Amino acid sequence: MVLGITGGVGCGKSTVLRLLETEYGARVMLADNIGHEMMEQGKPAWQEIRKRFGEEILTARGEVDRDRLASLIYQDDEKRLLLNQIIHPCVRKEMERRIEEWRDEPLVVLETALLFETGCDVLCDEVWWVDAGREIRIQRLMDSRGYTREKAEAIMSSQMSEDDWRERCHHQKPSLTFRHKKCYLTICVLRHITVGAVDCLYPHRILRPDGGYKLFPFPFCTY
C-alpha cells in the first residue's frame, strides 16, 4: 500500500510520518529531503539551477544556497514556478524509483505539501491530509524554523487552500497531540472500502521488520 501524506507547511506531517515509521515499520520518503538530494552538486537539478539562476545562487563551495534560493522564490512567483519546473520532475522520478524498489513492503508512505500540484497523488493508493489551525502553524514555523510571521504567511498563502485539500483527499487527520495521535492513527493499518454511502473499516495486519505482525480491529476514532 502506498499512502500519500499532505498538508500545509507547519501542519504536523513530520509527526505523522515518524509515527507511521516507528510504530508500523513504514518505509517513508519526504519530498523536501529528496529535493535537497537532487540539488546536490553535480546532480541534474543543481546544473539547471546554476544555469537558470546564475552563479550567485551558489555558495563559495559551489553548493546551492538554499536559504537565498528560498528568499528569492517566495518574493517572486515566476522564480518559484521556474524552480518547481526544475525540481518537481526530479523528485517524482525518484519517488517512482523508490516505490518500485519497495514494492514488496506492506506500507510505503510519501509526504509532500505539493502532492496534487506535482501529480504524485496518482502514485498513491490512499491520500491523507494533515490539518492544524492557522495560528498554530504560524507559531510552529516561528518557533522551529525561526521564520517571521510575514514569511510564514507568505509560504502558507502560496499553497493550496484548505477547501481544495479537503475536497481532494480521502481523509482528514487533525494534528492532535502525539499521545492522542498514536491512538488516532491506528487506522492507518486498516483497509478502507465504501459500501453505498457507508465507510467500512476492516482489520488489516501489517508485517513488522522482525517477521511478526500487528493486527488491529476497528479504530478508536471514525473517519
Buried (B, 14 or more C-beta within 10 A) or exposed (E): BBBBBBBBBBBBBBBBBBBBBEBBBBBBBBBBEBBBEBBEEEBEBBEBBBEEBEEEBBEEEEEBBEEBBBEBBBEEEEBBEBBBEBBBBBBBEBBEEBBEEBEEBBBBBBBBBBBBBBEBBEBBEBBBBBBBEBEBBBBBBBEEEEBEEEBBBEBBEBBBEBEEBEEBBBEBBBBBEEEEBBEBBBBBBBEBEEEEEEEEBEEBEBBEEEEEEBEBEEBEBEE
